Amino acid sequence: MKKVLITAALFAASTAAAQKTPLEFWTISLAPLFNDEMNRLVTQFEKENPNVELKWVDVPANAMEQKLLAAVASGRPPAAVNLSSDMVVKLSEQGALSPMTLTDAQKKLYFANTLSTFTQGGRVLGVPWYWSPKVVAYNTDIFRKAGLDPNNPPRTIQTLMAAAKQIKDKTGMYGFMPNINGINMLYLFQEAGLPVLDKAGAKAVFNSPQHIALVQGYVDLYKKGYIPEDTMRRGYAAATELYSAGKLGMLITGPQFILRVENDNKDVYSKTKVAPYPINIAGNVIHTGLMGFTVPKGVRDPAAAQKLALFLTNDANQLAFSRATKTTFPSTVKASTDKFFKQGGSDAVSQGRLVASTELKKAKDLTLVYPDASKLNKVFKDNIEAAMAGTKTVKAALDDIVKSWNASL
């Protein structure tokens, strides 16, 4: 009899498990540093929704778009996917995302400017999650060897470039690795107060003498060997690796990446201090890429998927995530007021959080929405790379991009 009861109990348990609804959510490059927080979210959601079995999958940033498109095409997409704002633009254009239906109360949880980043043509294509303004982490030992004052870091783009030259000339190491790969130059234009599109958003206008001069400044640095050769190919990843190896003077980055330096090389981390990202007075803005959660096209239960996305980005969980990362900031109004974000400290991570918190008022996601984004972005990337390589003049490259863009806009 006892054996029968045990067998029945096991059968009932397996049946209950089989009846659970499987849900899956994807994030970008959070493993393994933030495994504990992601697993906590899984446990909490399953506790609040006993009929759900939730699975977390972490995906490298450079693989996310193709992986999601393949999942949508196969008819087996995850319920919620973490995407950056520029990914949302491209994937929505390809019909890979479903609009969300939020109540006024749900919309008010988020800062209006962050929610609008994921709103296109009146459709909410995602809910905002975390972001963090760029800072400048710098190696005080390299600064001293280059004859620079570690207590007086560069405050403008011009002095930052000058410091980078001095570091290379004096030490043989690179001073910085600018974020100019892909379409990042579009953000630098806007930070400098230069327009990308006309006021109607119908015409590209970034081939003026001022735009040309800005790009030429980076081309000159590249040609003279002041910028690493793989800058245009690998961007953030290469910069972080080089800095962590003690071979880069300054790292322009979101403060969350300082955690990777601590994890990779404690000696370099101990020599790191953090300064504000140089603000261009003309633009008075820092491009701050925003992360969010979206619901892919073709999910089996859109209501459950939206419930999951809202759970992952609610006040409590955004604050918990910021505490786990130590350096990212919430996009919800209530969580952003927590005193945690004003706490300083002598270590680089604490410095980064405090510095970034003072920059939030200048933070804005400068991602632009325009038709044929994937095609036009490739045209931009290819021509900027040609200018950097010297196979085109900067003027010819920008003229060609503008001509191509205006044929599509």
C-alpha atoms as a printed R data frame, in Angstrom:
    type eleno elety resid chain resno      x      y       z
1   ATOM     1    CA   MET     A     1  0.000  0.000   0.000
2   ATOM     2    CA   LYS     A     2  2.835  2.355   0.940
3   ATOM     3    CA   LYS     A     3  4.522  1.665  -2.402
4   ATOM     4    CA   VAL     A     4  1.300  2.487  -4.223
5   ATOM     5    CA   LEU     A     5  0.959  5.786  -2.356
6   ATOM     6    CA   ILE     A     6  4.540  6.778  -3.177
7   ATOM     7    CA   THR     A     7  4.032  5.889  -6.832
8   ATOM     8    CA   ALA     A     8  0.813  7.907  -6.927
9   ATOM     9    CA   ALA     A     9  2.527 10.877  -5.320
10  ATOM    10    CA   LEU     A    10  5.383 10.757  -7.834
11  ATOM    11    CA   PHE     A    11  2.887 10.482 -10.683
12  ATOM    12    CA   ALA     A    12  0.934 13.484  -9.363
13  ATOM    13    CA   ALA     A    13  4.143 15.524  -9.041
14  ATOM    14    CA   SER     A    14  5.286 14.652 -12.557
15  ATOM    15    CA   THR     A    15  1.830 15.439 -13.923
16  ATOM    16    CA   ALA     A    16  1.836 18.845 -12.190
17  ATOM    17    CA   ALA     A    17  5.279 19.585 -13.627
18  ATOM    18    CA   ALA     A    18  4.136 18.521 -17.076
19  ATOM    19    CA   GLN     A    19  1.156 20.863 -16.842
20  ATOM    20    CA   LYS     A    20  3.346 23.893 -16.108
21  ATOM    21    CA   THR     A    21  3.580 26.453 -18.887
22  ATOM    22    CA   PRO     A    22  7.185 26.852 -20.083
23  ATOM    23    CA   LEU     A    23  8.369 30.443 -20.527
24  ATOM    24    CA   GLU     A    24 11.804 31.636 -21.549
25  ATOM    25    CA   PHE     A    25 13.531 35.009 -21.457
26  ATOM    26    CA   TRP     A    26 16.810 36.070 -23.040
27  ATOM    27    CA   THR     A    27 19.341 38.648 -21.851
28  ATOM    28    CA   ILE     A    28 22.443 40.165 -23.430
29  ATOM    29    CA   SER     A    29 25.890 39.285 -22.060
30  ATOM    30    CA   LEU     A    30 25.023 39.121 -18.351
31  ATOM    31    CA   ALA     A    31 26.469 35.678 -17.591
32  ATOM    32    CA   PRO     A    32 28.385 34.764 -15.517
33  ATOM    33    CA   LEU     A    33 28.733 38.007 -13.555
34  ATOM    34    CA   PHE     A    34 25.031 38.318 -12.810
35  ATOM    35    CA   ASN     A    35 23.908 34.696 -12.627
36  ATOM    36    CA   ASP     A    36 22.741 35.044  -9.030
37  ATOM    37    CA   GLU     A    37 20.416 37.958  -9.821
38  ATOM    38    CA   MET     A    38 18.980 36.314 -12.924
39  ATOM    39    CA   ASN     A    39 18.368 33.074 -11.040
40  ATOM    40    CA   ARG     A    40 16.680 35.053  -8.263
41  ATOM    41    CA   LEU     A    41 14.303 36.536 -10.816
42  ATOM    42    CA   VAL     A    42 13.477 33.065 -12.131
43  ATOM    43    CA   THR     A    43 12.729 31.789  -8.628
44  ATOM    44    CA   GLN     A    44 10.636 34.834  -7.733
45  ATOM    45    CA   PHE     A    45  8.534 34.715 -10.900
46  ATOM    46    CA   GLU     A    46  7.875 30.994 -10.504
47  ATOM    47    CA   LYS     A    47  6.851 31.602  -6.892
48  ATOM    48    CA   GLU     A    48  4.367 34.270  -7.986
49  ATOM    49    CA   ASN     A    49  3.202 32.126 -10.922
50  ATOM    50    CA   PRO     A    50  3.197 28.475  -9.757
51  ATOM    51    CA   ASN     A    51  1.857 27.276 -13.104
52  ATOM    52    CA   VAL     A    52  4.946 28.591 -14.957
53  ATOM    53    CA   GLU     A    53  8.356 27.041 -15.473
54  ATOM    54    CA   LEU     A    54 10.720 29.887 -16.356
55  ATOM    55    CA   LYS     A    55 14.056 29.519 -18.127
56  ATOM    56    CA   TRP     A    56 16.767 32.165 -18.472
57  ATOM    57    CA   VAL     A    57 19.081 32.165 -21.521
58  ATOM    58    CA   ASP     A    58 22.005 34.567 -21.877
59  ATOM    59    CA   VAL     A    59 23.079 35.471 -25.422
60  ATOM    60    CA   PRO     A    60 26.235 37.311 -26.602
61  ATOM    61    CA   ALA     A    61 25.447 40.775 -27.934
62  ATOM    62    CA   ASN     A    62 26.804 40.037 -31.405
63  ATOM    63    CA   ALA     A    63 24.601 36.940 -31.743
64  ATOM    64    CA   MET     A    64 21.310 38.267 -30.403
65  ATOM    65    CA   GLU     A    65 19.720 39.652 -33.566
66  ATOM    66    CA   GLN     A    66 20.287 36.566 -35.723
67  ATOM    67    CA   LYS     A    67 19.336 34.194 -32.920
68  ATOM    68    CA   LEU     A    68 16.054 36.019 -32.359
69  ATOM    69    CA   LEU     A    69 15.227 36.206 -36.069
70  ATOM    70    CA   ALA     A    70 15.842 32.468 -36.350
71  ATOM    71    CA   ALA     A    71 13.608 31.770 -33.338
72  ATOM    72    CA   VAL     A    72 10.790 33.904 -34.758
73  ATOM    73    CA   ALA     A    73 11.116 32.224 -38.169
74  ATOM    74    CA   SER     A    74 10.917 28.777 -36.559
75  ATOM    75    CA   GLY     A    75  7.769 29.729 -34.646
76  ATOM    76    CA   ARG     A    76  9.442 29.145 -31.276
77  ATOM    77    CA   PRO     A    77 10.461 32.556 -29.952
78  ATOM    78    CA   PRO     A    78 11.128 33.228 -26.259
79  ATOM    79    CA   ALA     A    79  8.463 35.096 -24.289
80  ATOM    80    CA   ALA     A    80 10.600 38.150 -23.522
81  ATOM    81    CA   VAL     A    81 13.902 39.330 -24.974
82  ATOM    82    CA   ASN     A    82 16.356 41.939 -23.692
83  ATOM    83    CA   LEU     A    83 17.273 44.234 -26.600
84  ATOM    84    CA   SER     A    84 19.104 47.529 -26.919
85  ATOM    85    CA   SER     A    85 17.271 50.465 -28.464
86  ATOM    86    CA   ASP     A    86 19.130 50.197 -31.780
87  ATOM    87    CA   MET     A    87 18.326 46.485 -31.975
88  ATOM    88    CA   VAL     A    88 14.641 47.310 -31.468
89  ATOM    89    CA   VAL     A    89 14.754 49.670 -34.453
90  ATOM    90    CA   LYS     A    90 16.246 47.023 -36.751
91  ATOM    91    CA   LEU     A    91 14.192 44.067 -35.531
92  ATOM    92    CA   SER     A    92 10.879 45.932 -35.584
93  ATOM    93    CA   GLU     A    93 11.637 46.882 -39.184
94  ATOM    94    CA   GLN     A    94 11.987 43.166 -39.935
95  ATOM    95    CA   GLY     A    95  8.663 42.372 -38.277
96  ATOM    96    CA   ALA     A    96 10.213 40.409 -35.410
97  ATOM    97    CA   LEU     A    97  8.501 42.221 -32.522
98  ATOM    98    CA   SER     A    98  4.942 42.442 -31.219
99  ATOM    99    CA   PRO     A    99  3.468 45.662 -29.805
100 ATOM   100    CA   MET     A   100  2.624 45.706 -26.122
101 ATOM   101    CA   THR     A   101 -0.588 47.040 -24.591
102 ATOM   102    CA   LEU     A   102  0.124 49.039 -21.439
103 ATOM   103    CA   THR     A   103 -2.351 50.779 -19.153
104 ATOM   104    CA   ASP     A   104 -1.744 54.403 -18.195
105 ATOM   105    CA   ALA     A   105 -0.704 53.235 -14.726
106 ATOM   106    CA   GLN     A   106  1.862 50.846 -16.190
107 ATOM   107    CA   LYS     A   107  3.265 53.555 -18.448
108 ATOM   108    CA   LYS     A   108  3.695 55.910 -15.491
109 ATOM   109    CA   LEU     A   109  6.059 53.464 -13.786
110 ATOM   110    CA   TYR     A   110  8.767 54.460 -16.278
111 ATOM   111    CA   PHE     A   111 10.351 57.788 -17.078
112 ATOM   112    CA   ALA     A   112  8.549 59.183 -20.125
113 ATOM   113    CA   ASN     A   113 11.772 59.676 -22.097
114 ATOM   114    CA   THR     A   114 12.809 56.045 -21.572
115 ATOM   115    CA   LEU     A   115  9.426 54.603 -22.554
116 ATOM   116    CA   SER     A   116  9.342 56.825 -25.653
117 ATOM   117    CA   THR     A   117 12.635 55.265 -26.785
118 ATOM   118    CA   PHE     A   118 10.761 52.006 -27.372
119 ATOM   119    CA   THR     A   119  7.671 53.643 -28.857
120 ATOM   120    CA   GLN     A   120  7.398 53.838 -32.637
121 ATOM   121    CA   GLY     A   121  4.399 55.249 -34.472
122 ATOM   122    CA   GLY     A   122  2.342 55.145 -31.273
123 ATOM   123    CA   ARG     A   123  3.143 51.445 -30.705
124 ATOM   124    CA   VAL     A   124  4.985 50.397 -27.550
125 ATOM   125    CA   LEU     A   125  7.508 47.816 -28.738
126 ATOM   126    CA   GLY     A   126  9.226 47.279 -25.403
127 ATOM   127    CA   VAL     A   127  9.490 48.371 -21.792
128 ATOM   128    CA   PRO     A   128 12.702 50.078 -20.630
129 ATOM   129    CA   TRP     A   129 15.093 48.327 -18.273
130 ATOM   130    CA   TYR     A   130 18.563 49.634 -17.388
131 ATOM   131    CA   TRP     A   131 20.977 52.237 -18.654
132 ATOM   132    CA   SER     A   132 24.103 54.036 -17.511
133 ATOM   133    CA   PRO     A   133 25.851 57.145 -18.851
134 ATOM   134    CA   LYS     A   134 29.396 56.707 -20.103
135 ATOM   135    CA   VAL     A   135 32.323 57.529 -17.828
136 ATOM   136    CA   VAL     A   136 36.088 57.564 -18.325
137 ATOM   137    CA   ALA     A   137 37.988 54.964 -16.326
138 ATOM   138    CA   TYR     A   138 41.712 55.691 -16.357
139 ATOM   139    CA   ASN     A   139 44.879 53.946 -15.202
140 ATOM   140    CA   THR     A   140 46.664 56.260 -12.741
141 ATOM   141    CA   ASP     A   141 49.970 54.373 -13.183
142 ATOM   142    CA   ILE     A   142 49.935 54.948 -16.963
143 ATOM   143    CA   PHE     A   143 48.989 58.590 -16.377
144 ATOM   144    CA   ARG     A   144 52.054 59.076 -14.139
145 ATOM   145    CA   LYS     A   145 54.375 57.351 -16.607
146 ATOM   146    CA   ALA     A   146 53.071 59.662 -19.351
147 ATOM   147    CA   GLY     A   147 53.597 62.758 -17.208
148 ATOM   148    CA   LEU     A   148 49.870 63.359 -16.717
149 ATOM   149    CA   ASP     A   149 48.274 64.311 -13.393
150 ATOM   150    CA   PRO     A   150 46.031 61.465 -12.143
151 ATOM   151    CA   ASN     A   151 44.117 64.004 -10.071
152 ATOM   152    CA   ASN     A   152 43.341 66.143 -13.117
153 ATOM   153    CA   PRO     A   153 41.802 63.896 -15.807
154 ATOM   154    CA   PRO     A   154 40.669 65.316 -19.179
155 ATOM   155    CA   ARG     A   155 37.444 67.317 -19.050
156 ATOM   156    CA   THR     A   156 36.878 67.897 -22.765
157 ATOM   157    CA   ILE     A   157 37.118 65.724 -25.881
158 ATOM   158    CA   GLN     A   158 40.028 67.887 -27.048
159 ATOM   159    CA   THR     A   159 42.045 67.409 -23.837
160 ATOM   160    CA   LEU     A   160 41.179 63.707 -23.843
161 ATOM   161    CA   MET     A   161 42.617 63.358 -27.350
162 ATOM   162    CA   ALA     A   162 45.695 65.334 -26.299
163 ATOM   163    CA   ALA     A   163 46.178 63.069 -23.279
164 ATOM   164    CA   ALA     A   164 45.833 60.002 -25.513
165 ATOM   165    CA   LYS     A   165 48.598 61.313 -27.786
166 ATOM   166    CA   GLN     A   166 50.842 62.033 -24.811
167 ATOM   167    CA   ILE     A   167 50.323 58.539 -23.390
168 ATOM   168    CA   LYS     A   168 51.262 56.910 -26.728
169 ATOM   169    CA   ASP     A   169 54.257 59.196 -27.259
170 ATOM   170    CA   LYS     A   170 55.629 58.746 -23.734
171 ATOM   171    CA   THR     A   171 54.812 55.103 -22.979
172 ATOM   172    CA   GLY     A   172 54.170 53.357 -26.299
173 ATOM   173    CA   MET     A   173 50.756 52.266 -24.994
174 ATOM   174    CA   TYR     A   174 47.489 53.478 -26.454
175 ATOM   175    CA   GLY     A   175 45.745 56.307 -24.668
176 ATOM   176    CA   PHE     A   176 42.174 55.418 -25.598
177 ATOM   177    CA   MET     A   177 40.025 53.449 -27.999
178 ATOM   178    CA   PRO     A   178 37.169 55.708 -29.143
179 ATOM   179    CA   ASN     A   179 33.682 54.311 -29.675
180 ATOM   180    CA   ILE     A   180 33.549 54.971 -33.411
181 ATOM   181    CA   ASN     A   181 32.817 51.531 -34.849
182 ATOM   182    CA   GLY     A   182 29.491 50.662 -36.450
183 ATOM   183    CA   ILE     A   183 27.189 53.681 -36.413
184 ATOM   184    CA   ASN     A   184 28.600 55.211 -33.239
185 ATOM   185    CA   MET     A   185 29.765 58.301 -35.134
186 ATOM   186    CA   LEU     A   186 26.074 59.243 -35.461
187 ATOM   187    CA   TYR     A   187 25.955 59.566 -31.670
188 ATOM   188    CA   LEU     A   188 29.168 61.592 -31.582
189 ATOM   189    CA   PHE     A   189 27.630 64.018 -34.098
190 ATOM   190    CA   GLN     A   190 24.655 64.580 -31.813
191 ATOM   191    CA   GLU     A   191 26.805 64.873 -28.685
192 ATOM   192    CA   ALA     A   192 28.672 67.633 -30.510
193 ATOM   193    CA   GLY     A   193 25.401 69.427 -31.231
194 ATOM   194    CA   LEU     A   194 25.471 68.494 -34.921
195 ATOM   195    CA   PRO     A   195 22.281 67.266 -36.612
196 ATOM   196    CA   VAL     A   196 21.939 63.928 -38.365
197 ATOM   197    CA   LEU     A   197 18.568 64.558 -40.033
198 ATOM   198    CA   ASP     A   198 16.775 67.795 -40.862
199 ATOM   199    CA   LYS     A   199 13.954 68.970 -38.592
200 ATOM   200    CA   ALA     A   200 11.380 67.041 -40.596
201 ATOM   201    CA   GLY     A   201 13.439 63.881 -40.251
202 ATOM   202    CA   ALA     A   202 13.267 63.458 -44.018
203 ATOM   203    CA   LYS     A   203 16.764 64.339 -45.133
204 ATOM   204    CA   ALA     A   204 20.288 63.419 -43.991
205 ATOM   205    CA   VAL     A   205 22.426 66.488 -43.343
206 ATOM   206    CA   PHE     A   206 25.644 65.159 -41.792
207 ATOM   207    CA   ASN     A   207 28.095 66.144 -44.537
208 ATOM   208    CA   SER     A   208 28.645 69.751 -43.441
209 ATOM   209    CA   PRO     A   209 32.170 71.139 -42.834
210 ATOM   210    CA   GLN     A   210 31.588 70.694 -39.085
211 ATOM   211    CA   HIS     A   211 30.705 67.004 -39.493
212 ATOM   212    CA   ILE     A   212 33.693 66.500 -41.779
213 ATOM   213    CA   ALA     A   213 36.036 68.124 -39.233
214 ATOM   214    CA   LEU     A   214 34.768 65.901 -36.438
215 ATOM   215    CA   VAL     A   215 35.350 62.684 -38.379
216 ATOM   216    CA   GLN     A   216 38.689 63.972 -39.704
217 ATOM   217    CA   GLY     A   217 39.932 64.346 -36.142
218 ATOM   218    CA   TYR     A   218 39.531 60.616 -35.557
219 ATOM   219    CA   VAL     A   219 40.911 59.717 -38.999
220 ATOM   220    CA   ASP     A   220 44.077 61.701 -38.230
221 ATOM   221    CA   LEU     A   221 44.525 59.902 -34.910
222 ATOM   222    CA   TYR     A   222 44.045 56.549 -36.627
223 ATOM   223    CA   LYS     A   223 46.481 57.303 -39.458
224 ATOM   224    CA   LYS     A   224 49.161 58.461 -37.004
225 ATOM   225    CA   GLY     A   225 48.876 55.311 -34.908
226 ATOM   226    CA   TYR     A   226 47.191 56.829 -31.868
227 ATOM   227    CA   ILE     A   227 44.187 54.498 -32.121
228 ATOM   228    CA   PRO     A   228 44.426 50.673 -32.049
229 ATOM   229    CA   GLU     A   229 44.153 48.970 -35.417
230 ATOM   230    CA   ASP     A   230 41.101 46.869 -34.440
231 ATOM   231    CA   THR     A   231 39.070 49.859 -33.206
232 ATOM   232    CA   MET     A   232 36.644 49.671 -36.132
233 ATOM   233    CA   ARG     A   233 36.145 45.918 -35.843
234 ATOM   234    CA   ARG     A   234 35.792 45.173 -32.162
235 ATOM   235    CA   GLY     A   235 34.856 48.353 -30.304
236 ATOM   236    CA   TYR     A   236 33.886 48.029 -26.629
237 ATOM   237    CA   ALA     A   237 35.033 44.422 -26.260
238 ATOM   238    CA   ALA     A   238 38.568 45.116 -27.468
239 ATOM   239    CA   ALA     A   239 38.821 48.320 -25.433
240 ATOM   240    CA   THR     A   240 37.838 46.530 -22.222
241 ATOM   241    CA   GLU     A   241 40.285 43.697 -22.914
242 ATOM   242    CA   LEU     A   242 43.132 46.117 -23.636
243 ATOM   243    CA   TYR     A   243 42.398 48.190 -20.538
244 ATOM   244    CA   SER     A   244 42.115 45.104 -18.316
245 ATOM   245    CA   ALA     A   245 45.514 43.973 -19.610
246 ATOM   246    CA   GLY     A   246 47.049 47.262 -18.430
247 ATOM   247    CA   LYS     A   247 47.765 48.390 -22.000
248 ATOM   248    CA   LEU     A   248 45.238 51.232 -22.376
249 ATOM   249    CA   GLY     A   249 45.345 54.543 -20.547
250 ATOM   250    CA   MET     A   250 41.645 55.419 -20.637
251 ATOM   251    CA   LEU     A   251 38.502 53.379 -21.103
252 ATOM   252    CA   ILE     A   252 35.350 55.160 -22.286
253 ATOM   253    CA   THR     A   253 32.623 52.878 -21.053
254 ATOM   254    CA   GLY     A   254 29.441 52.374 -19.143
255 ATOM   255    CA   PRO     A   255 30.461 52.022 -15.488
256 ATOM   256    CA   GLN     A   256 29.061 48.485 -15.392
257 ATOM   257    CA   PHE     A   257 32.021 47.353 -17.489
258 ATOM   258    CA   ILE     A   258 34.409 48.447 -14.737
259 ATOM   259    CA   LEU     A   259 33.205 45.311 -12.952
260 ATOM   260    CA   ARG     A   260 34.755 43.281 -15.753
261 ATOM   261    CA   VAL     A   261 38.085 45.015 -15.141
262 ATOM   262    CA   GLU     A   262 37.860 44.097 -11.458
263 ATOM   263    CA   ASN     A   263 37.049 40.524 -12.421
264 ATOM   264    CA   ASP     A   264 39.819 40.260 -15.040
265 ATOM   265    CA   ASN     A   265 42.731 42.095 -13.413
266 ATOM   266    CA   LYS     A   266 42.594 43.243  -9.804
267 ATOM   267    CA   ASP     A   267 45.969 44.981 -10.115
268 ATOM   268    CA   VAL     A   268 44.750 47.242 -12.947
269 ATOM   269    CA   TYR     A   269 41.463 47.756 -11.086
270 ATOM   270    CA   SER     A   270 43.339 48.967  -7.995
271 ATOM   271    CA   LYS     A   271 45.053 51.628 -10.129
272 ATOM   272    CA   THR     A   272 41.799 52.782 -11.750
273 ATOM   273    CA   LYS     A   273 40.045 56.055 -11.055
274 ATOM   274    CA   VAL     A   274 36.883 57.326 -12.738
275 ATOM   275    CA   ALA     A   275 36.109 60.718 -14.281
276 ATOM   276    CA   PRO     A   276 33.008 62.123 -15.994
277 ATOM   277    CA   TYR     A   277 32.615 61.616 -19.730
278 ATOM   278    CA   PRO     A   278 33.613 64.908 -21.404
279 ATOM   279    CA   ILE     A   279 30.492 66.903 -22.240
280 ATOM   280    CA   ASN     A   280 30.487 68.872 -25.474
281 ATOM   281    CA   ILE     A   281 28.884 72.181 -24.533
282 ATOM   282    CA   ALA     A   282 27.220 72.521 -27.954
283 ATOM   283    CA   GLY     A   283 25.348 69.248 -27.561
284 ATOM   284    CA   ASN     A   284 25.105 69.134 -23.745
285 ATOM   285    CA   VAL     A   285 24.059 65.472 -23.948
286 ATOM   286    CA   ILE     A   286 25.572 62.030 -23.406
287 ATOM   287    CA   HIS     A   287 24.360 59.245 -25.644
288 ATOM   288    CA   THR     A   288 23.228 56.576 -23.212
289 ATOM   289    CA   GLY     A   289 22.072 53.368 -24.800
290 ATOM   290    CA   LEU     A   290 18.937 52.016 -23.155
291 ATOM   291    CA   MET     A   291 18.199 48.359 -22.604
292 ATOM   292    CA   GLY     A   292 14.655 47.037 -22.551
293 ATOM   293    CA   PHE     A   293 12.502 43.929 -22.726
294 ATOM   294    CA   THR     A   294 10.455 43.177 -25.814
295 ATOM   295    CA   VAL     A   295  7.894 40.555 -26.808
296 ATOM   296    CA   PRO     A   296  8.798 38.772 -30.064
297 ATOM   297    CA   LYS     A   297  6.322 38.107 -32.831
298 ATOM   298    CA   GLY     A   298  4.626 34.736 -32.634
299 ATOM   299    CA   VAL     A   299  4.756 34.104 -28.874
300 ATOM   300    CA   ARG     A   300  2.157 31.532 -27.849
301 ATOM   301    CA   ASP     A   301  0.772 33.538 -24.927
302 ATOM   302    CA   PRO     A   302  1.223 37.312 -25.457
303 ATOM   303    CA   ALA     A   303 -0.439 38.143 -22.122
304 ATOM   304    CA   ALA     A   304  1.976 35.908 -20.185
305 ATOM   305    CA   ALA     A   305  4.910 37.302 -22.168
306 ATOM   306    CA   GLN     A   306  3.931 40.884 -21.362
307 ATOM   307    CA   LYS     A   307  3.423 39.961 -17.703
308 ATOM   308    CA   LEU     A   308  6.963 38.593 -17.644
309 ATOM   309    CA   ALA     A   309  8.444 41.695 -19.299
310 ATOM   310    CA   LEU     A   310  6.664 43.944 -16.792
311 ATOM   311    CA   PHE     A   311  7.852 41.768 -13.898
312 ATOM   312    CA   LEU     A   312 11.477 41.929 -15.033
313 ATOM   313    CA   THR     A   313 11.326 45.728 -15.257
314 ATOM   314    CA   ASN     A   314  9.207 46.606 -12.215
315 ATOM   315    CA   ASP     A   315 10.469 48.984  -9.504
316 ATOM   316    CA   ALA     A   316 11.671 46.316  -7.085
317 ATOM   317    CA   ASN     A   317 13.495 44.269  -9.689
318 ATOM   318    CA   GLN     A   318 15.096 47.254 -11.392
319 ATOM   319    CA   LEU     A   319 16.471 48.404  -8.041
320 ATOM   320    CA   ALA     A   320 17.678 44.879  -7.232
321 ATOM   321    CA   PHE     A   321 19.415 44.651 -10.608
322 ATOM   322    CA   SER     A   322 21.135 48.002 -10.060
323 ATOM   323    CA   ARG     A   323 22.351 46.819  -6.676
324 ATOM   324    CA   ALA     A   324 23.685 43.643  -8.290
325 ATOM   325    CA   THR     A   325 25.504 45.459 -11.099
326 ATOM   326    CA   LYS     A   326 26.478 48.317  -8.731
327 ATOM   327    CA   THR     A   327 26.696 50.725 -11.650
328 ATOM   328    CA   THR     A   328 23.536 50.652 -13.780
329 ATOM   329    CA   PHE     A   329 20.487 52.831 -13.251
330 ATOM   330    CA   PRO     A   330 16.771 52.050 -13.365
331 ATOM   331    CA   SER     A   331 14.323 53.482 -15.877
332 ATOM   332    CA   THR     A   332 11.474 53.478 -13.337
333 ATOM   333    CA   VAL     A   333 10.662 56.635 -11.422
334 ATOM   334    CA   LYS     A   334 10.410 55.195  -7.921
335 ATOM   335    CA   ALA     A   335 13.515 52.985  -8.017
336 ATOM   336    CA   SER     A   336 15.644 55.897  -9.239
337 ATOM   337    CA   THR     A   337 15.099 57.826  -6.016
338 ATOM   338    CA   ASP     A   338 16.808 55.217  -3.846
339 ATOM   339    CA   LYS     A   339 19.753 56.548  -1.799
340 ATOM   340    CA   PHE     A   340 21.926 53.710  -3.136
341 ATOM   341    CA   PHE     A   341 22.679 55.774  -6.243
342 ATOM   342    CA   LYS     A   342 24.263 58.610  -4.276
343 ATOM   343    CA   GLN     A   343 26.636 56.444  -2.273
344 ATOM   344    CA   GLY     A   344 30.280 57.059  -3.125
345 ATOM   345    CA   GLY     A   345 33.421 55.160  -2.190
346 ATOM   346    CA   SER     A   346 37.127 54.918  -2.865
347 ATOM   347    CA   ASP     A   347 36.957 51.937  -5.232
348 ATOM   348    CA   ALA     A   348 36.480 52.398  -8.981
349 ATOM   349    CA   VAL     A   349 33.023 50.792  -9.112
350 ATOM   350    CA   SER     A   350 31.669 53.127  -6.420
351 ATOM   351    CA   GLN     A   351 33.311 56.102  -8.128
352 ATOM   352    CA   GLY     A   352 31.760 55.058 -11.418
353 ATOM   353    CA   ARG     A   353 28.271 54.832  -9.931
354 ATOM   354    CA   LEU     A   354 28.541 58.239  -8.265
355 ATOM   355    CA   VAL     A   355 29.999 59.927 -11.356
356 ATOM   356    CA   ALA     A   356 27.342 58.403 -13.615
357 ATOM   357    CA   SER     A   357 24.570 59.447 -11.221
358 ATOM   358    CA   THR     A   358 25.612 63.078 -11.650
359 ATOM   359    CA   GLU     A   359 25.488 62.672 -15.445
360 ATOM   360    CA   LEU     A   360 21.977 61.207 -15.631
361 ATOM   361    CA   LYS     A   361 20.412 64.619 -16.226
362 ATOM   362    CA   LYS     A   362 22.449 64.828 -19.452
363 ATOM   363    CA   ALA     A   363 21.728 61.221 -20.473
364 ATOM   364    CA   LYS     A   364 19.596 60.541 -23.528
365 ATOM   365    CA   ASP     A   365 19.300 57.626 -25.897
366 ATOM   366    CA   LEU     A   366 20.157 59.239 -29.233
367 ATOM   367    CA   THR     A   367 19.103 56.278 -31.387
368 ATOM   368    CA   LEU     A   368 17.215 57.537 -34.417
369 ATOM   369    CA   VAL     A   369 14.321 55.802 -36.155
370 ATOM   370    CA   TYR     A   370 14.363 55.852 -39.947
371 ATOM   371    CA   PRO     A   371 13.213 53.493 -42.717
372 ATOM   372    CA   ASP     A   372 15.545 50.823 -44.102
373 ATOM   373    CA   ALA     A   373 17.697 51.182 -40.978
374 ATOM   374    CA   SER     A   374 19.680 47.981 -41.536
375 ATOM   375    CA   LYS     A   375 20.609 48.959 -45.106
376 ATOM   376    CA   LEU     A   376 21.383 52.592 -44.294
377 ATOM   377    CA   ASN     A   377 23.426 51.664 -41.226
378 ATOM   378    CA   LYS     A   378 25.589 49.366 -43.352
379 ATOM   379    CA   VAL     A   379 26.158 52.177 -45.844
380 ATOM   380    CA   PHE     A   380 27.215 54.424 -42.962
381 ATOM   381    CA   LYS     A   381 29.508 51.815 -41.407
382 ATOM   382    CA   ASP     A   382 31.194 50.868 -44.690
383 ATOM   383    CA   ASN     A   383 31.914 54.462 -45.688
384 ATOM   384    CA   ILE     A   384 33.234 55.523 -42.271
385 ATOM   385    CA   GLU     A   385 35.550 52.502 -42.354
386 ATOM   386    CA   ALA     A   386 36.710 53.553 -45.834
387 ATOM   387    CA   ALA     A   387 37.495 57.034 -44.517
388 ATOM   388    CA   MET     A   388 39.404 55.610 -41.553
389 ATOM   389    CA   ALA     A   389 41.368 53.290 -43.863
390 ATOM   390    CA   GLY     A   390 42.179 56.185 -46.204
391 ATOM   391    CA   THR     A   391 40.516 54.689 -49.279
392 ATOM   392    CA   LYS     A   392 38.125 57.645 -49.319
393 ATOM   393    CA   THR     A   393 38.408 61.210 -48.102
394 ATOM   394    CA   VAL     A   394 36.137 62.069 -45.201
395 ATOM   395    CA   LYS     A   395 34.188 64.462 -47.408
396 ATOM   396    CA   ALA     A   396 33.673 61.834 -50.121
397 ATOM   397    CA   ALA     A   397 32.593 59.252 -47.536
398 ATOM   398    CA   LEU     A   398 30.032 61.536 -45.883
399 ATOM   399    CA   ASP     A   399 28.775 62.814 -49.237
400 ATOM   400    CA   ASP     A   400 28.257 59.237 -50.430
401 ATOM   401    CA   ILE     A   401 26.433 58.252 -47.250
402 ATOM   402    CA   VAL     A   402 24.127 61.276 -47.397
403 ATOM   403    CA   LYS     A   403 23.370 60.687 -51.057
404 ATOM   404    CA   SER     A   404 22.497 57.037 -50.401
405 ATOM   405    CA   TRP     A   405 20.425 57.855 -47.322
406 ATOM   406    CA   ASN     A   406 18.453 60.584 -49.050
407 ATOM   407    CA   ALA     A   407 17.571 58.187 -51.872
408 ATOM   408    CA   SER     A   408 15.790 56.027 -49.265
409 ATOM   409    CA   LEU     A   409 14.423 58.551 -46.774
